[in-house]
Amino acid sequence: MKSSELGEHLFGAVLGTLDVLTVHIGARFGLYDLLARSPLTVGETAEASGMAPRYCREWLEQQTVAGFLEVDDAAAAAEQRRYFLPAEHATVLCDRESLEYFAPFADVLAAAAVKLPALLEAYRTGGGVAWHEYGETMRLGQAEANRPLFLQVLGNEWLPQLSDVHTALAKGGRVADIGCGDGWSSIGMGTAYPDATIVGFDLDPASIAAATDNAGSYGLADRVRFEHADVAALTEHVGAYDLVTAFECVHDMSDPVGVLSAARRLVAPGGTVLVMDERVPEEFTGPGDPIEQFMYGFSLLVCLPDGMSHPDSAGTGTVMRPSVLRGYARAAGFGDIEVLDIDHDMFRLYRLVE
């Protein structure tokens, strides 16, 4: 890449970063929801959102210049212009059930940016920044980013492709959902399989509390429950589950071998251990595609520091290639991993086999 090309690339990246952070601001003030309903003036938007009018005007103009919002008459006086969010943009910025919903990624990046001083210190010392240190914005952003996938696709499209798993859950099987976060994967399986019982496990107390509330709001509290626990240390529930899952969390774990060993203990004979993690190339090759670039960025800002915040960490990071997971699985007592024939731009699914 020539110097001029690199400069253009970085300028584009700066614009993108500014867009993402201003999306975070708009989402936090509920501005997209307001502007999706009807065109509003600066004064109306400020009053309805609670944002100070001068800042509100600047945000509305910036979002219009960036192409996210539209204005009815750009030539009108500043306080008379009416701004609105086009319907096709509402899917990306407002619709929390849409697979195209993007706003949570802006929240995740904003939460990571706040921790830059702590990240720099971790880079110097070899320590880390624990998940809970990133705060509620990070937790909710991560949860909301995966929520549509877990509620719409996981139980309705992916699991039915695994005939033995589908049959077991349809008959009222039991699931252990490791690293459940705010519970959307557990809830997605619970809604898709109304006779199944799901227990979600997570190390983060705030996530367990949120997951419990979320399951209750879906009327699933009798079948979908959550436990604050270090799964690697569990000595109960041996052989109790037809399916043990770990969705997008193995790469964050300080002790992935210990957790996968626990998963092997938890699963019933003939049951399935299923891992979902990032779809990255099988080998490091230098310049990579946008997905690999995305994963390395989040690894530096979030996942690797989280994993490194625990003693004796494996230090995996977001870019967990299949060979790395295979090594962890074999060290945990499995014979191998099977890459499932499920196509997704961001994620790869694995069955761990004896």
Secondary structure as UniProt FT lines:
FT   HELIX           3..28
FT   TURN            29..30
FT   HELIX           31..37
FT   HELIX           42..49
FT   HELIX           53..65
FT   TURN            66..67
FT   STRAND          70..71
FT   TURN            74..75
FT   TURN            78..80
FT   STRAND          83..84
FT   HELIX           87..93
FT   TURN            96..97
FT   TURN            99..100
FT   HELIX           103..114
FT   HELIX           116..125
FT   HELIX           131..134
FT   HELIX           136..149
FT   HELIX           150..158
FT   HELIX           159..161
FT   HELIX           163..170
FT   TURN            171..172
FT   STRAND          174..178
FT   TURN            181..182
FT   HELIX           184..192
FT   TURN            194..195
FT   STRAND          197..202
FT   HELIX           205..217
FT   TURN            218..219
FT   TURN            221..223
FT   STRAND          224..228
FT   HELIX           231..233
FT   TURN            238..239
FT   STRAND          241..247
FT   HELIX           250..252
FT   HELIX           256..266
FT   STRAND          267..278
FT   HELIX           290..298
FT   HELIX           299..303
FT   HELIX           304..308
FT   TURN            311..312
FT   HELIX           322..331
FT   TURN            332..333
FT   STRAND          336..339
FT   STRAND          347..353
//
